Amino acid sequence: MSKNNTWLIAALIFSLYFFSTQCVFAQTVWLDQLDLSAATQGYGMPGKNKSVENKTLTIASKTFERGFGTHAESSLLIKLNGNATRFTALVGIDDEVTGHDPAVEFVVLGDKKKLWSSGIMHLKDSARFCSVPLTGVQTMELVVTDGGNGNYYDHADWTDAKFETSGKGNIAATNPISSEKYILTPKASPKPKINGPAVYGVRPGSPFQYLVPATGNRPMRFSSKGLPAGLKLDAQTGIITGKLPKAGTFNVILTASNKLGKAAKTLRIMCGDRIALTPAMGWNSWNCFANEVSADKIKRAADAMVKSGLINHGWTYINIDDFWQNNRDSKDPDLRGKFRDDRGNILPNKRFGEIKPLADFVHNKGLKIGIYSSPGPWTCGGCAGSYGHEEQDAKAYSEWGIDYLKYDWCSYGGVIDGMPENDPYKVASFSPTGGSNLQTAIKPYKLMGDYLRAQPRDIVFSLCQYGMSDVWKWGDSVNGQSWRTTGDITDTWNSVKSIALEQDKAAAWAKPGNWNDPDMLVIGNVGWGNPHPSKLKPDEQYLHFSLWCMFSAPLLIGCDMEKLDDFTLGLLTNDEVIALDQDPLGKQATCQDTVGDLRIYVKTLADGSKAVCFCNFGQEKVSIAYNGFSKLNIKGKQQVRDLWRQKNIAAIDTRTSKLHIEVPAHGVVLYKFYPGK
């Protein structure tokens, strides 16, 4: 045998050995073998080889034995540590949502870079094949986003999903964000302290009601100086009622006293053409009870607002969302009945009966009450809307004593050209059609806004149309006081993050009486009729509440207030944080600096100070020595106050000092900077 042949045989033997050992060590790992409970998603629980509704995975009539059933917005983080070479899957919307119009997009991220996306997918689209090389990738994230029409019924399946690995190490699903709850808000002093806004708007001749929100031991007595003629203060309850016949501005000194001391605060009452001079604060029934709402639940919510002490921190509104009316499809006898009487007046369902006694119950506690409707013939849930009866409904709300109306686009997209065949049942309960046309978007809100403005009662008008046609630019012109800037929120990090990052676009239009609404708070026990503790981790809840206050957003609690734990109460009762939301200047925070995953939001306050929110949108803790104060327009010597802990932490010179900042992953640090030695 020649020397060359010997070398050739040796090379062949080595090659066979090398490839055989690689085949031994390489292996397939199925996605369903990982801990899917690490996933976060908009609704339900992660499904292992099952859909969200615990059914066989089915896409476009094809069934699959293995996979991950989830719901947008969804995220599953997987530590690969360089051990995977490829990920493959077939993706699509599960057939179990037949009869609806979901839309999603599947995205694969590797080390924070987009590696693949499905594009927007709809129901009955054939499963799309995903094949992503992963060599060298350390961390992978499987994401399902809303396809642009809201996340309702967005049941999304990753089927036949598997990894090819080198066999040299494990891969594992993970959630790096801490689940440990911690309370930063100090307990309120037993001595009196008056909280709430420093300014309040009312129109001449409208019924006036304002509860002086004060913490401290009871019994407590209230008094005032400079209260204008037409108003009276109940010394025991702290409720101011009456009417102001003429426009004017009145600086009223309010006093609260108990056995331990006395506190005073000036409230500027502005009687004129504008109301809601600070964002509304209160509670809404939808995120907790959804279609299970009833008059009894509304009364219990009002009782809980008082009993929990939230009322003493400025929380005011008890808002009824959808399903106080009769429903077109429900099999529940309590929700079946005539939509309107023979004169066209809307009829509440049997769960509610008459609304006025319920409103009186809420008002007697010093609270206010809100209600819900749609400019279309149906609400999103298929209950009676206001189409063709706008003036009657506005008058009814006023007579009932309603203080707030949430007006949801819902079915209006189906009647922008009139009622098809004069048959409301041919109109779907939800249709986003038409909202991108400016005049079409404005028309129904101006109609109801003008009727509300004509009532002898102040009714805050909340435009719920998801930001279509840049509503923040024209909402004031239709007599609106707040308007949604986004789709519906869910209690997931992806939802809160994506909404937060969208808010700068509308910030310039925020001012007293005009508020951008990034949707309700998703902290505490939420669940849309299936209650569960918020899926947001504690750090994420701190960031969520901090930013909504920085955004001057309406603060509407969405949880079951009868099940408030100490952690959630701590979030909702920090008066120094709430004061940012209620600041009379009404200037919305915007992002002024970015350091990696750290976004720094700045809000200018009425007293000239600055609130600064250091938000970590990344998955690792940030620790920096920050000195970019010129970007934040903060100059000279400053005192730095930690608003969550309610204490001063540093005195700095912005020209020479660095401020050490530590922000947990998905967390926040919230400081106030004000001039000082």
N, C-alpha and C positions, 0 to 999 in steps of 0.2 A: 504494500500500500504506500502511495506517495505521501510526502510530508503535507502537501496541500490538501489531500483527501482527509488526512488525520485532523487537520484544523477545521475542515468543513464539517466532519462528523461531530467534533467537539462543540462547534457552534450550534449545530442542530439540537444536540442533547441539552445545552444550556437554555436554548430558546424554549424547548418543550418544558423544561423544569420551571422556567420563569413564568410562562403563561399558565401552567397548571397550578402554581402556587397562587397566582392572582385570582384564578377561578375559585380556588378554595376559600380565599379571604373575602372576595367581593360578595355582597349579599344584597337582597332586596328588603327594604323596610317599608311596610305599608303605613300610610298616614293614620289609619284607624288603630294602629298599634301604639301610637303616642297618646299622651294624656291630653285629650281634647278639652278637658275642663279648664285648661289654661286659656282657652279662647274667650274673647269678649264678643258679644253680638247684640243686635238691636232688640231681639225678642226671643223668648224661649231659651232652651238649653241646647248646647252643642249635641248633635246627633251622631252617635257611633254606629255606622252602617245603617242609619235610619235618617229620615227627614226630620225637620223641626217638629212636625206633628207625629213623630214616632211611627212613620209609615215606610214602606219600601221605597228606596231612592228611585225616582222615575223622572226621566227627562225626555220630552217629546215622544212619549209612549214607550220608550225603551227603559227597561229596569236594570238596576245594578246591585250587585251583592255587597260591594264594599265602598266605603267612602265616608265623607264628613258632611252632614246636613247642617246648615247654618242659616243665618238671617242677617241681611245688611242692616246697619253698618257692622262689619265683622272683621276681626283680626285674630290671627294665630301666629305667635312668634315661635320660631324653632331654632335652637342652637345646633348648628351643623359642625362647627369647629374644623371646617375644612375636610370633613369625612365623607361628604356626599359628592357624587359626580353628576347626577342628573335627577330632575324631578319631572314626572309625567302625570297627567290627569285628564279626565274628560269633565267639562264643567257646563253648568246650565241651571235654569230655573226649574224647580220641581213642579210636576204636574198637579200636585195637591192644591194649588192655588188657582185652578181653572175657574173662569168666571170673573177674574180680576185682571188688572193690567200692570203687573210688576215690571220693573226694569232694573238691571244690576250691571256692574262691571267687575270682573275678576281680575285681580292684579297680583303679581308675584314680585316681591322686593328682595334684593340680596344686598346685604351690607348697606341698606338705605337707598339703593339705586333700583329703578324700575327695570326688571329683567324681561317682563312679559305682561301683556294685558289682553283680555278677550275682546275689548270693545264693548259697547252697550249691547246687552242681550235681553230678549223679551221672552215671554211665555211661548212655548211650542217651538222655539228655535232649537235646532238639533244641537246636541252636545258638541262643544268645541274642544279640540285637542290642544293640550298645553304640554310643551316639552321644553325644559329649561336646563341648560348646562350649569352645573354648580361647582365645578372644580375651583378650589381656593376660597369659596364663600364661607364666611364664619357664621353669619346670622341671616336667616331667611324669614320673611313675613308673608303669610297668605292673607290677602285683604279682599273683602267684597264691599264695594261702595254702592250707594244709591245711584240708580241710573238717571236721575234728574227729575223724577216725578213723585218724589216722596218715597219713604221706605216701607210703606204699607204693603204687605203680602210679598215682600222680597225674600222668598224662600230659595236659598241658593245651595247647590250641591257641588262638592268636589268629589267626583266618583272615580273609581279605579285609580286612586291617587297613591303613588308610591315613589320611593327614593331608591336610586342605585347608589350604593356606598362602597368605599374602599375596603370596608371591614376592619379598619384600623382603630376605630373608636365608635362611641355611641352618638346618636343624635337624640334630642329630647325637646318636646314642647315646653315652653316656659312662660312665666309672666313675672318680669323682674320688678314690678311695682309692689311696694309693701302693702299688706292688708291690715296692718296694725293701726288701730284708731288712737288718736291723741287729741286732747282738747287744749287749745291755746287761749281761748277767751276767758279772762278772769271773771269770777262770779260778781254779780252786781252788788253794790254796797247796800246795806239796809237803810242808809240815809237817802233822802229824796234826790233824784236826778231826773230832769226833764229831757226827753229825747225827741226824736222826730225832726221834721223839716223846720227851717227858719222862715219859710215863706209859704203862703197858702192862697190859692186863687179861687174866686167865686164871681158869678155874674150878678148884676143888680136884680133883685127880686127873686132869685133862686133860693130854695130852702138851704140853709147853712147847717152843716153838722161837722164838728171837729172834736175829736177826743184828745185831750192833752196826754200824750204818752209819757208816763213817768214810772221809773223803777224805785224801789224802796219799800220798807215795811208798811203795811196797812194796819189801821186806818190812816188815810191821808186826806188832807183838805186842800182845796184848790181855790185860788183867788186870782184876780186880774186887775190891771191898771191900764186905762186907755181903751177899754173895750167899747167899740162904737155903739151908738143907739141902734136898736133893732136886734142886738145879740144879747144873750144872757148865758152865764156860766153856772152850771150846777156844782156847788162847792163840794159835794160828796163824790160825785162820779167823774168830775173833770170834763163833762161833755158841754160844748158850746153849741147852742142852737139859735134859730131865728132867721131873719132876713135883713139884708142891707138894701135899702130902697134906691140908693144912688151910688155911682162909681166913686172911688176914692182909695187912698192907701192909708192904712192904720197900723201903727207900731204898738203892739199890745204886750205888756210885760205880764207873763204868766208866772204864778208862784205855786209851788207844791210844798207842803210841810207835813211832818209827822213828829213823833216824840223825840227823834234823834236829830232833827234839824230842818233846814229850809233850803229850797233851790229855786232859782229864777231863770227865765229864758225869754228873750224877745221873739215874738212871732209877728212877722209882717203880713198883714191881711191885705191882699190886693184885689179890690172889687172892680172889675172891668170886663174886658172881652175874652180874657184867657183863663182857662182852668188847667188843672194838672200841671202846675208850675214846677213840680218835682215828679219823678216817675212813680206810678202806682206801685204800692206794696200790698200784697195780700196772698190769697190762696185761690186755686182753680181746681175744679173737681176732676178734670179729664185724666190726668196722669195717674190718678189714684183709682177712681171708680169707673171711668169711661161710661158705658151704657147702663151701669148698675146704679147710677145716681138717683137720689130721691130727696124729697123734702126733709125726711128724717135725717139723712146723712148730711144735708146742708146745715141743719140745726146743730147737729153734733159737731160739725166742723167749727161753727161759730162758738160753741161752748168751749171747744178745745183751744181755739185761738185765745180765749180769755184765760182759761184754767192754766195753760202752759206759760202764760206771761208774755207771749209774743205781742199781744196788744200793747204792752207797755214799751215796746221798742219801735212802734210806728207801723206795724202790720195792720192793715185796715180792711181790705176788700175780701169778701167771701163770694166767689164767682161761680155761678152755675154754668157748666159747659153744655155740650149736646145732650139730648135725651130728656129734656124737661117737657118736650112736645110729644104729640102722638107720632107713631112711626108707620111708614108705609108697608113694611115687610115683616114686622115682628109677630111672632106667634104668642108673645106674652100678652095676656088680656089687659094688663095694666098699661100697655103701650098701644093698644088698639082703640080707635074711636074716631070721631069726627075731628078733622084738622082745624076747622073754623065753624063758628056758629052761622046762623042764617044771615047775619049782617056782615060777615067776613072777619069777625074778631077771632084771633087765634086762641085755641083752647089748650091749656096744659093737660098733661096726661094724668092718670089716676094716682100715680106716685106723688104728684105735687098738689093737685087740687088748685085752689086759688093761690096766686103768687103774692098778693098784697099782704096777707097775714104773715107769710114767711118773711117778706121784706121788713115788716114792722118788728118781727122777732129779732132780726139781725140788727136793725137800727137801735133798738132798745138796749143793746149791749155796747153801743158806741161804735159799731162797725158799719160798713157799707156793703151793698150787694150788687153783683153783676149778673148778666144773663148773656145768652148766645143765640145767634141766628145766622142766616146766609142770605145773600141777595138773590139766590136762585130759588126754585120751588122746593128744593130739598137741602137739608144740611148734609154734611159728610156722612153721617150715620143713617141717613134716610128718613129723618124727621122733617116736619113741616118747616119750610123756610119762609122768607118774607116777600118773595117775588109777587108783584102786583098788589101787595098790601103794605107797602113800606110806611105810608103815612099812618095807617091804623096801628101798626105795630109800634111805631115811635110814640104815638099817643098813649098806647097801652103801657109801655114801659114807664113813661112818666107818671101815669096814674097809679101804677103799682108801687112806685117809689124806687125804681131801678137807678143805680148810680153809674153803671158801666156796661157797655155793650161790646162784646167780641163779635165781629161780623166776618164770617168765613166764606171765601170765594166758592168753594164746594161745587154745587151743580150749576152755577151761573154760566159756566162755559158752554152749557148745552142750550142756553136760551138767548145767546147774544144777538141772534137774528129773529127773536120771537119764539113763542112756544110752538114746538113742532106739532102740527095737526091738532093744536089746541088741547094736547093731552100731556099732562105733567109726567105720567108714568112712562113716557117715551124718553124721559131725560134721566141720565145716570146721576147718582148721588154725588159723584165727583168728576169734574172735567177741567183740566188746566187750560183748555182751549181759549184763546182770545186774550189772555192776560198780557201777552207780549205786545199787543197793540195799545198804544198810549190812551187813545180816546175810549176804547172799549174798557180798558182797565179802570179808568177814572169814573165812567158813567154810573155804575151802581153805587159806588161809595159817595159820590156827590149827592145822589138822590137821597140816600138815607142820612147822610151828614147834614143836609139842609133841613130835613124833617126833625132830626134830633135838636138841631140848633134852635128851631122854632118852639120847642117845648118850654114850659115855665119851670124847668128843672135842669140842673147840670148833669149831663150824662157823658162820661168819658167815652170817646169813640175810638175803639181799637180795631184797626184794619188788619185782618188776617188774610193776606193774599200772597204770602211767601216771597215778597220782594219783587214781584213782577213789575216790569216797566219802571224800575227804579222808584218805587213808591215813596222813598224818603224825599224825593225832589218835589212831590206834589201832594203828599198826604195832608199837609196843613191847609191846602186850598180847598179841600173837601170837608173841612171842619174836623179833621182827625187829630187826635192827641198822641197816638202811638201807632206803629205799623211794623208788621213782621218783616224782617230782612232776609229770611231764610226759610227752608223747609222745616218740618217737624224735628224736634230734638228727641234723642233717645238716651238712656242712661248708659252710654258707652263712651269710651275715650275717643274713638274716631269721630263720633258725632260731635262731641263737645269741642274737640280740637278743630275740626273743619269749620264749624260755625264761628268759633273765636277768630280764626285766621281770616274770615271774610268781612269782619266788621269795620275795618278802616275805610272801606269804600263809601260808607254812609255817614261817617263821623261828622263831616262838616255841616250836616243838616240838623244835628241835634241841638236843641235849645229849650228853654223853659216853655212847656206846653207842646213840644214836639220831640218824641222819643223813639229811637230805633229799638226794635224789640227782637232780640235773638232767641226768643221762645222761652218757655218756662224753666224753672229750676228742677233738676233731676237728682235731688238729694233726699235722703230719708227713705221711707217705704213707698216705693212707686210700683207700677205694674199694669196700668190700663185695665183694671178689673181682675188682674192676677197678681196681687201685691207681693213684692219681694224687696229685700234691702237693695238699694241702688247698686248697680254693677260697677259704678265708679269707685276706685280705691280712695282711701281718705285723702291722700295728697291731691288726687284729681278733683275731689270735691272742694278742697280749699282753693285750688286754681279756678275752678268753675265759678264759685261764688265771688271770689276776688275780682275776676275779670268782668262779671256781669255788673258789679258795683262800679268798677272803673268805666264801663261803657255807658253809665247813666241809663241802664236798662230797666224797664218795668220788672220788678221782682215778684214773681208769682210762684209761691210754693206749690209743688205738685204732689206732695206725699200725704199719707194718712196722718193727720195731726194728732189723732188719738194714740199713735204709736211712736211718738217722738222719743228717741233715746238721748242721752246726755251729749253725745257727739254732735248730733244734728242740731240740738238746741244751741250748742256752742257756736255752730256755724251761723245760725239765724239770729243770734242775740248780741253780736258784737257791734256796739253802737258806733265805734270809731270807724269800722269798715262800712257799715250802713251809711254813715254820714257822707262817704264819698259819692254814693248813689244819689243821695238827697241834697247834695251841694247846690245852693241856689244859682250858681253861675251856669250850671247845666251843660258844661263842656265835656264832650265824650273823649276818653283817652284814645290815643293812637300809638302805634309802635314807632319808637324813635331811634332804637339801636338794636342790633342783632350781634350776638357773640356765639357762633356755632348754633346750637339748638336753643340758646337762651334768647328770648325776645323780651325787650324792655319797653313797657307801655308807660306813658306819662299823661297825667291828668292835671290840668291847671285848676285850682280851687278859688272860690270867691275871695278868700283872705289873702291871695297871692302866693300861697304855698303850693307845693307840687306833691302829688301822690305818684309813687313810682312802683310799678309791679314787675318784678323779675320773674318771668314765666319760663319754666323749663319744659319744652315740648319733646325733649329727647328721652332716651331710655337709660341714661346714666346720670348720676349726680354731677352737678356743676359746682366747681369750687374755683373762684377767681378773685383777684384783687382788682376791683373795678375803679377806673379813673376817667371814664368817658363822659364826665358831667357836662361838658360843653355841648355834646350832642343832645342832652336832655334839657338844655337851656337852664341849668342850675348853676349859679355863680356865687363866689365868695364863701364866707363862713356860714355853715349850716348845721342845725341840729337835725339828727336823724331819729325818727320815732318808728318803732315796730308797731304797726296798727293792730295786728292780730294779738300780740302780747300786751298791747296798750302800755308801752314803756319806752322811754328814750334809751337809745343804745350807743350813740356816738355823737361827738362834735367834730366836724371836719372842716378843712379849708379845701375847697374844690380845686384850687390852683395847685396844691402840693400833695394832698392826701389821696390815699387809695382806701377804698372801703371793701373789706373782705366779705364776699357774698358766697353763701352755700345754699344751693337750691336742690332739693331732692328730685329724682326723675319724675316727670309729670307733676311737679309741684310748683310752689310759688313762695316768694318772699315779698311782702307788701310793706313799703316804707312811706313815710311822709317826711319831706324835706322842708324846713322853714328857716328863715334867717335867724342867726343867733351867734353868741360868742362861743 
